[in-house]
Amino acid sequence: MNFPSFADMLRVDSATLIAFLAMGAATFAVRAGGILMVRFLRPTPFLDAFLHHLPGAMFAALVFPALLEGGPPEWAGAAAAYLGARYAGQLAVALALAVGATVSLKLLGL
C-alpha cells in the first residue's frame, strides 16, 4: 500500500482554502453581528423569555431522541450526568461520570 507523504497531506487546493476562509469569515460575521445587535437593540419581554428558555429546549431536542433509542447504558449515562451536574456542579465531573457509566455498561454487554 502506498501512503502519501507528510508534505502531500499538508498540500491544500486553493479552492478548498478559499472556501475554508470564506466559511470562517461568514461564521465570524454572524457571531459578531449578533453581539452588535444585542448591544444596540433592547429585546422585548417575549424575546427575552424566549432566549432565556432556548438552551433548555435545544438540549431536550438533542438528548431525548437519543435516550428513546438507547438502552440501559445510555439511560445510566444520562442519570450519572444528571447526578454529577446536580451534586458536583461541574460539567467535567458530569461528563466523566456519564461516559464512565455508559462505557462500563457497554463493556459488560448490557
DSSP file (Angstrom, degrees, kcal/mol; ACC not computed):
  #  RESIDUE AA STRUCTURE BP1 BP2  ACC     N-H-->O    O-->H-N    N-H-->O    O-->H-N    TCO  KAPPA ALPHA  PHI   PSI    X-CA   Y-CA   Z-CA
    1    1 A M              0   0    0      0, 0.0     2,-0.7     0, 0.0     0, 0.0   0.000 360.0 360.0 360.0 138.6    0.0    0.0    0.0
    2    2 A N        -     0   0    0      0, 0.0     0, 0.0     0, 0.0     0, 0.0  -0.883 360.0-164.5-107.5 108.4    1.3    3.4   -0.9
    3    3 A F        -     0   0    0     -2,-0.7     2,-0.1     1,-0.1     0, 0.0  -0.652  25.5-109.3 -90.2 146.3    0.7    6.1    1.7
    4    4 A P        -     0   0    0      0, 0.0    -1,-0.1     0, 0.0     2,-0.0  -0.388  36.8-108.6 -70.4 152.6    1.1    9.8    0.9
    5    5 A S     >  -     0   0    0      1,-0.1     4,-1.8    -2,-0.1     5,-0.2  -0.280  28.6-106.3 -74.7 167.2    4.0   11.7    2.4
    6    6 A F  H  > S+     0   0    0      1,-0.2     4,-1.3     2,-0.2    -1,-0.1   0.888 122.0  53.3 -62.0 -39.3    3.5   14.2    5.1
    7    7 A A  H  > S+     0   0    0      1,-0.2     4,-0.6     2,-0.2    -1,-0.2   0.881 107.3  51.7 -64.0 -38.2    4.2   17.1    2.7
    8    8 A D  H >4 S+     0   0    0      1,-0.2     3,-0.6     2,-0.2    -1,-0.2   0.862 107.3  53.1 -66.3 -34.7    1.5   15.7    0.3
    9    9 A M  H 3< S+     0   0    0     -4,-1.8    -1,-0.2     1,-0.2    -2,-0.2   0.784 106.7  53.1 -70.5 -25.8   -1.0   15.6    3.2
   10   10 A L  H 3< S+     0   0    0     -4,-1.3    -1,-0.2    -3,-0.2    -2,-0.2   0.584  83.5 107.5 -86.2 -10.2   -0.3   19.3    4.0
   11   11 A R    <<  -     0   0    0     -4,-0.6     2,-0.4    -3,-0.6    -3,-0.0  -0.486  53.3-163.5 -70.1 136.2   -1.0   20.5    0.5
   12   12 A V        -     0   0    0     -2,-0.2     2,-0.1     4,-0.0    -2,-0.1  -0.982  19.8-122.3-125.7 131.6   -4.3   22.4    0.1
   13   13 A D     >  -     0   0    0     -2,-0.4     4,-2.3     1,-0.1     5,-0.2  -0.447  24.4-125.6 -65.4 141.9   -6.1   23.1   -3.1
   14   14 A S  H  > S+     0   0    0      1,-0.2     4,-2.5     2,-0.2     5,-0.2   0.864 110.6  53.2 -62.7 -36.1   -6.6   26.9   -3.5
   15   15 A A  H  > S+     0   0    0      2,-0.2     4,-2.3     1,-0.2    -1,-0.2   0.887 109.5  49.2 -65.5 -37.7  -10.4   26.5   -3.9
   16   16 A T  H  > S+     0   0    0      2,-0.2     4,-2.5     1,-0.2    -2,-0.2   0.914 111.5  48.9 -66.3 -42.5  -10.5   24.5   -0.7
   17   17 A L  H  X S+     0   0    0     -4,-2.3     4,-2.5     2,-0.2    -2,-0.2   0.911 111.6  48.7 -64.0 -42.9   -8.5   27.2    1.2
   18   18 A I  H  X S+     0   0    0     -4,-2.5     4,-2.5     2,-0.2    -2,-0.2   0.918 112.6  48.2 -63.6 -43.3  -10.7   30.0   -0.2
   19   19 A A  H  X S+     0   0    0     -4,-2.3     4,-2.4     2,-0.2    -2,-0.2   0.911 111.8  50.3 -63.5 -41.6  -13.9   28.0    0.8
   20   20 A F  H  X S+     0   0    0     -4,-2.5     4,-2.0     1,-0.2    -2,-0.2   0.928 113.3  44.9 -62.2 -46.6  -12.4   27.4    4.3
   21   21 A L  H  X S+     0   0    0     -4,-2.5     4,-2.4     2,-0.2    -2,-0.2   0.877 112.3  52.2 -67.0 -37.7  -11.6   31.1    4.8
   22   22 A A  H  X S+     0   0    0     -4,-2.5     4,-2.5     2,-0.2    -2,-0.2   0.902 109.5  49.1 -66.1 -40.3  -14.9   32.2    3.5
   23   23 A M  H  X S+     0   0    0     -4,-2.4     4,-2.4     2,-0.2    -1,-0.2   0.895 111.3  50.1 -66.0 -38.5  -16.8   29.9    5.9
   24   24 A G  H  X S+     0   0    0     -4,-2.0     4,-2.4     2,-0.2    -2,-0.2   0.913 111.5  48.0 -63.6 -42.3  -14.7   31.2    8.7
   25   25 A A  H  X S+     0   0    0     -4,-2.4     4,-2.6     2,-0.2    -2,-0.2   0.902 111.9  49.7 -65.4 -40.3  -15.4   34.8    7.8
   26   26 A A  H  X S+     0   0    0     -4,-2.5     4,-2.2     2,-0.2    -2,-0.2   0.911 110.9  49.3 -65.1 -41.6  -19.1   34.1    7.5
   27   27 A T  H  X S+     0   0    0     -4,-2.4     4,-2.2     1,-0.2    -2,-0.2   0.921 112.5  47.7 -62.6 -43.9  -19.2   32.4   10.9
   28   28 A F  H  X S+     0   0    0     -4,-2.4     4,-3.1     1,-0.2     5,-0.3   0.911 110.2  52.6 -63.6 -41.7  -17.4   35.3   12.4
   29   29 A A  H  X S+     0   0    0     -4,-2.6     4,-2.5     1,-0.2    -2,-0.2   0.896 109.6  48.8 -62.4 -40.5  -19.7   37.8   10.8
   30   30 A V  H  X S+     0   0    0     -4,-2.2     4,-2.0     2,-0.2    -1,-0.2   0.933 115.5  43.4 -64.9 -45.2  -22.8   36.0   12.1
   31   31 A R  H  X S+     0   0    0     -4,-2.2     4,-2.0     2,-0.2    -2,-0.2   0.930 116.6  45.7 -67.8 -44.8  -21.4   35.9   15.6
   32   32 A A  H  X S+     0   0    0     -4,-3.1     4,-2.5     1,-0.2    -1,-0.2   0.886 111.7  53.5 -65.7 -37.8  -20.1   39.5   15.6
   33   33 A G  H  X S+     0   0    0     -4,-2.5     4,-2.5    -5,-0.3    -1,-0.2   0.897 108.0  50.3 -62.9 -40.1  -23.4   40.7   14.1
   34   34 A G  H  X S+     0   0    0     -4,-2.0     4,-2.2     2,-0.2    -1,-0.2   0.904 110.8  48.6 -64.4 -41.2  -25.4   39.0   16.9
   35   35 A I  H  X S+     0   0    0     -4,-2.0     4,-1.7     1,-0.2    -2,-0.2   0.915 113.0  47.7 -65.2 -42.4  -23.2   40.6   19.5
   36   36 A L  H  X S+     0   0    0     -4,-2.5     4,-1.5     2,-0.2    -2,-0.2   0.895 110.9  51.3 -66.3 -39.1  -23.6   44.0   17.9
   37   37 A M  H  X S+     0   0    0     -4,-2.5     4,-2.7     1,-0.2     3,-0.3   0.926 110.2  48.4 -63.5 -43.9  -27.4   43.6   17.6
   38   38 A V  H  < S+     0   0    0     -4,-2.2    -1,-0.2     1,-0.2    -2,-0.2   0.841 108.9  55.2 -66.0 -31.6  -27.7   42.7   21.2
   39   39 A R  H  < S+     0   0    0     -4,-1.7    -1,-0.2    -5,-0.2    -2,-0.2   0.853 120.0  28.8 -69.6 -33.5  -25.6   45.7   22.2
   40   40 A F  H  < S+     0   0    0     -4,-1.5     2,-0.4    -3,-0.3    -2,-0.2   0.684 112.7  64.6-104.0 -20.5  -27.8   48.2   20.4
   41   41 A L     <  -     0   0    0     -4,-2.7    -1,-0.0    -5,-0.2     0, 0.0  -0.867  69.0-142.4-108.1 138.2  -31.3   46.6   20.4
   42   42 A R        -     0   0    0     -2,-0.4     2,-0.1    -3,-0.0    -3,-0.1  -0.866  24.7-129.0 -95.9 123.9  -33.3   46.0   23.6
   43   43 A P        -     0   0    0      0, 0.0    -5,-0.0     0, 0.0    -1,-0.0  -0.381  20.3-114.3 -72.4 150.1  -35.3   42.8   23.4
   44   44 A T     >  -     0   0    0      1,-0.1     4,-2.7    -2,-0.1     5,-0.2  -0.328  33.5-103.7 -70.8 163.2  -39.0   42.7   24.1
   45   45 A P  H  > S+     0   0    0      0, 0.0     4,-2.2     0, 0.0     5,-0.2   0.881 123.5  51.9 -58.5 -36.8  -40.1   40.8   27.2
   46   46 A F  H  > S+     0   0    0      2,-0.2     4,-2.6     1,-0.2     5,-0.2   0.946 111.6  45.3 -63.9 -47.9  -41.3   37.9   24.9
   47   47 A L  H  > S+     0   0    0      1,-0.2     4,-2.7     2,-0.2     5,-0.2   0.885 111.8  52.9 -64.1 -38.5  -38.0   37.7   23.1
   48   48 A D  H  X S+     0   0    0     -4,-2.7     4,-1.7     2,-0.2    -1,-0.2   0.922 111.9  44.6 -62.8 -43.8  -36.1   37.9   26.4
   49   49 A A  H  X S+     0   0    0     -4,-2.2     4,-1.8    -5,-0.2    -2,-0.2   0.898 113.0  52.4 -66.0 -40.4  -38.1   35.0   27.8
   50   50 A F  H  X S+     0   0    0     -4,-2.6     4,-1.1     1,-0.2    -2,-0.2   0.933 111.9  44.5 -60.6 -47.8  -37.8   33.0   24.5
   51   51 A L  H  < S+     0   0    0     -4,-2.7    -1,-0.2     1,-0.2    -2,-0.2   0.808 110.1  56.5 -68.8 -29.4  -34.0   33.4   24.5
   52   52 A H  H  < S+     0   0    0     -4,-1.7     4,-0.3    -5,-0.2    -1,-0.2   0.869 114.6  37.4 -69.2 -35.4  -33.8   32.5   28.2
   53   53 A H  H  X S+     0   0    0     -4,-1.8     4,-1.6     1,-0.2     3,-0.2   0.545  93.8  89.8 -93.7  -8.2  -35.6   29.2   27.7
   54   54 A L  H  X S+     0   0    0     -4,-1.1     4,-2.5     1,-0.2     5,-0.2   0.884  80.5  55.8 -60.9 -44.0  -34.0   28.3   24.3
   55   55 A P  H  > S+     0   0    0      0, 0.0     4,-2.4     0, 0.0    -1,-0.2   0.906 108.3  49.0 -59.0 -40.1  -30.9   26.4   25.6
   56   56 A G  H  > S+     0   0    0     -4,-0.3     4,-2.4    -3,-0.2    -2,-0.2   0.902 111.9  48.4 -64.2 -40.6  -33.1   24.0   27.6
   57   57 A A  H  X S+     0   0    0     -4,-1.6     4,-2.3     2,-0.2    -1,-0.2   0.894 112.2  48.5 -66.8 -39.5  -35.3   23.4   24.6
   58   58 A M  H  X S+     0   0    0     -4,-2.5     4,-1.5     2,-0.2    -2,-0.2   0.905 111.1  50.8 -67.1 -39.9  -32.3   22.7   22.4
   59   59 A F  H  X S+     0   0    0     -4,-2.4     4,-2.6    -5,-0.2     5,-0.3   0.932 111.4  47.7 -61.2 -46.2  -30.8   20.4   24.9
   60   60 A A  H  X S+     0   0    0     -4,-2.4     4,-2.1     1,-0.2    -2,-0.2   0.901 109.2  53.8 -62.4 -41.3  -34.1   18.4   25.2
   61   61 A A  H  < S+     0   0    0     -4,-2.3    -1,-0.2     1,-0.2    -2,-0.2   0.809 115.9  39.6 -64.7 -29.1  -34.4   18.2   21.4
   62   62 A L  H  X S+     0   0    0     -4,-1.5     4,-0.6    -3,-0.3    -2,-0.2   0.837 122.2  38.4 -86.9 -35.4  -30.9   16.8   21.1
   63   63 A V  H  X S+     0   0    0     -4,-2.6     4,-2.2    -5,-0.2     3,-0.3   0.909 104.7  60.7 -87.4 -44.4  -30.9   14.4   24.1
   64   64 A F  H  X S+     0   0    0     -4,-2.1     4,-2.4    -5,-0.3     5,-0.2   0.871 102.2  51.3 -60.4 -42.0  -34.4   12.9   24.3
   65   65 A P  H  > S+     0   0    0      0, 0.0     4,-1.8     0, 0.0    -1,-0.2   0.910 111.6  49.2 -60.9 -38.2  -34.4   11.2   20.9
   66   66 A A  H  X S+     0   0    0     -4,-0.6     4,-1.5    -3,-0.3    -2,-0.2   0.888 111.6  48.8 -66.7 -37.7  -31.1    9.5   21.8
   67   67 A L  H  < S+     0   0    0     -4,-2.2    -1,-0.2     2,-0.2    -3,-0.2   0.874 109.4  52.5 -69.3 -35.8  -32.4    8.4   25.1
   68   68 A L  H  < S+     0   0    0     -4,-2.4    -1,-0.2    -5,-0.2    -2,-0.2   0.870 115.6  40.2 -67.1 -35.2  -35.6    7.0   23.5
   69   69 A E  H  < S+     0   0    0     -4,-1.8    -1,-0.2    -5,-0.2    -2,-0.2   0.685 107.4  81.0 -84.8 -19.0  -33.5    5.0   21.0
   70   70 A G     <  -     0   0    0     -4,-1.5    -3,-0.1    -5,-0.2    -4,-0.0  -0.092  66.6-142.7 -80.8-178.5  -30.9    4.0   23.6
   71   71 A G     >  -     0   0    0      0, 0.0     4,-2.3     0, 0.0     3,-0.4  -0.403  50.4 -50.5-125.7-157.5  -31.0    1.3   26.2
   72   72 A P  H  > S+     0   0    0      0, 0.0     4,-2.6     0, 0.0     5,-0.2   0.837 129.3  55.0 -54.9 -39.0  -29.8    0.8   29.8
   73   73 A P  H  > S+     0   0    0      0, 0.0     4,-2.1     0, 0.0     5,-0.1   0.936 112.0  43.8 -61.9 -42.4  -26.2    2.0   29.2
   74   74 A E  H  > S+     0   0    0     -3,-0.4     4,-2.3     2,-0.2     5,-0.2   0.886 113.9  50.3 -68.6 -37.9  -27.4    5.3   27.8
   75   75 A W  H  X S+     0   0    0     -4,-2.3     4,-2.4     2,-0.2    -1,-0.2   0.902 111.3  48.5 -66.7 -40.4  -30.1    5.7   30.5
   76   76 A A  H  X S+     0   0    0     -4,-2.6     4,-2.7    -5,-0.2    -2,-0.2   0.892 110.7  51.8 -65.9 -38.4  -27.5    5.1   33.2
   77   77 A G  H  X S+     0   0    0     -4,-2.1     4,-2.3    -5,-0.2    -2,-0.2   0.903 110.1  48.3 -63.5 -41.1  -25.1    7.6   31.5
   78   78 A A  H  X S+     0   0    0     -4,-2.3     4,-2.4     2,-0.2    -2,-0.2   0.910 112.8  48.3 -65.3 -41.9  -27.9   10.2   31.5
   79   79 A A  H  X S+     0   0    0     -4,-2.4     4,-2.7     2,-0.2    -2,-0.2   0.909 111.9  49.5 -64.6 -41.3  -28.7    9.6   35.1
   80   80 A A  H  X S+     0   0    0     -4,-2.7     4,-2.6     2,-0.2    -2,-0.2   0.896 110.8  50.1 -64.5 -40.0  -25.0    9.8   36.0
   81   81 A A  H  X S+     0   0    0     -4,-2.3     4,-2.5     2,-0.2     5,-0.2   0.918 111.7  48.4 -63.8 -43.1  -24.6   13.0   34.1
   82   82 A Y  H  X S+     0   0    0     -4,-2.4     4,-2.7     2,-0.2    -2,-0.2   0.947 114.1  45.1 -62.3 -48.3  -27.6   14.5   35.9
   83   83 A L  H  X S+     0   0    0     -4,-2.7     4,-2.6     1,-0.2     5,-0.5   0.892 113.4  50.5 -65.1 -39.2  -26.4   13.4   39.3
   84   84 A G  H  X>S+     0   0    0     -4,-2.6     4,-1.9    -5,-0.2     5,-1.0   0.912 114.3  43.7 -64.2 -42.2  -22.9   14.7   38.6
   85   85 A A  H  <5S+     0   0    0     -4,-2.5     4,-0.4     3,-0.2    -2,-0.2   0.886 116.1  49.0 -68.6 -38.0  -24.2   18.1   37.5
   86   86 A R  H  <5S+     0   0    0     -4,-2.7    -2,-0.2    -5,-0.2    -3,-0.2   0.923 124.9  24.3 -68.8 -45.5  -26.6   18.3   40.4
   87   87 A Y  H  <5S+     0   0    0     -4,-2.6    -3,-0.2    -5,-0.2    -2,-0.2   0.810 131.8  34.8 -96.6 -32.2  -24.3   17.4   43.2
   88   88 A A  T  <5S-     0   0    0     -4,-1.9    -3,-0.2    -5,-0.5    -2,-0.1   0.803  85.0-149.9 -90.7 -31.9  -20.8   18.3   41.9
   89   89 A G      < +     0   0    0     -5,-1.0     2,-0.4    -4,-0.4    -4,-0.2   0.670  57.5 113.8  73.6  15.7  -21.9   21.3   39.9
   90   90 A Q     >  -     0   0    0     -6,-0.6     4,-2.1     1,-0.1    -1,-0.2  -0.976  62.0-146.1-126.0 134.4  -19.1   20.9   37.3
   91   91 A L  H  > S+     0   0    0     -2,-0.4     4,-2.8     1,-0.2     5,-0.2   0.888 100.1  55.5 -62.7 -41.1  -19.5   19.9   33.7
   92   92 A A  H  > S+     0   0    0      1,-0.2     4,-2.4     2,-0.2    -1,-0.2   0.896 108.8  47.6 -62.3 -40.3  -16.3   17.9   33.6
   93   93 A V  H  > S+     0   0    0      2,-0.2     4,-2.5     1,-0.2    -1,-0.2   0.929 112.5  49.2 -65.7 -44.6  -17.4   15.7   36.5
   94   94 A A  H  X S+     0   0    0     -4,-2.1     4,-2.3   -10,-0.2    -2,-0.2   0.915 113.4  46.3 -61.5 -43.7  -20.9   15.2   34.9
   95   95 A L  H  X S+     0   0    0     -4,-2.8     4,-2.8     2,-0.2     5,-0.3   0.908 111.8  50.8 -66.5 -41.7  -19.3   14.2   31.6
   96   96 A A  H  X S+     0   0    0     -4,-2.4     4,-2.5    -5,-0.2    -2,-0.2   0.918 112.4  46.7 -63.1 -42.9  -16.8   11.9   33.2
   97   97 A L  H  X S+     0   0    0     -4,-2.5     4,-2.7     2,-0.2     5,-0.2   0.911 113.2  49.5 -64.2 -42.0  -19.5   10.1   35.1
   98   98 A A  H  X S+     0   0    0     -4,-2.3     4,-2.4    -5,-0.2     5,-0.2   0.937 114.5  43.3 -63.9 -47.0  -21.7    9.8   32.1
   99   99 A V  H  X S+     0   0    0     -4,-2.8     4,-2.8     2,-0.2     5,-0.3   0.920 114.7  50.8 -65.3 -43.1  -19.0    8.4   29.9
  100  100 A G  H  X S+     0   0    0     -4,-2.5     4,-2.2    -5,-0.3    -2,-0.2   0.920 112.9  44.8 -60.9 -45.0  -17.8    6.1   32.6
  101  101 A A  H  X S+     0   0    0     -4,-2.7     4,-2.2    -5,-0.2     5,-0.2   0.933 116.3  45.9 -65.3 -45.5  -21.3    4.7   33.3
  102  102 A T  H  X S+     0   0    0     -4,-2.4     4,-2.0    -5,-0.2    -2,-0.2   0.943 116.2  43.7 -64.7 -48.9  -22.1    4.3   29.6
  103  103 A V  H  X S+     0   0    0     -4,-2.8     4,-2.6    -5,-0.2     5,-0.2   0.905 112.4  53.4 -65.0 -41.6  -18.8    2.7   28.6
  104  104 A S  H  X S+     0   0    0     -4,-2.2     4,-1.6    -5,-0.3    -1,-0.2   0.934 111.4  44.9 -59.6 -46.8  -18.8    0.4   31.7
  105  105 A L  H  <>S+     0   0    0     -4,-2.2     5,-2.4     1,-0.2     4,-0.3   0.859 112.8  51.0 -68.1 -33.9  -22.2   -1.0   31.0
  106  106 A K  H ><5S+     0   0    0     -4,-2.0     3,-1.0     1,-0.2    -1,-0.2   0.887 108.8  51.5 -69.1 -37.3  -21.5   -1.4   27.3
  107  107 A L  H 3<5S+     0   0    0     -4,-2.6    -2,-0.2     1,-0.3    -1,-0.2   0.819 105.8  55.7 -67.8 -29.4  -18.3   -3.3   28.1
  108  108 A L  T 3<5S-     0   0    0     -4,-1.6    -1,-0.3    -5,-0.2    -2,-0.2   0.547 121.2-111.5 -77.5  -7.1  -20.4   -5.6   30.4
  109  109 A G  T < 5       0   0    0     -3,-1.0    -3,-0.2    -4,-0.3    -2,-0.1   0.647 360.0 360.0  89.2  15.4  -22.6   -6.4   27.5
  110  110 A L      <       0   0    0     -5,-2.4    -4,-0.2   -39,-0.0    -5,-0.1   0.476 360.0 360.0 -84.1 360.0  -25.7   -4.6   28.6
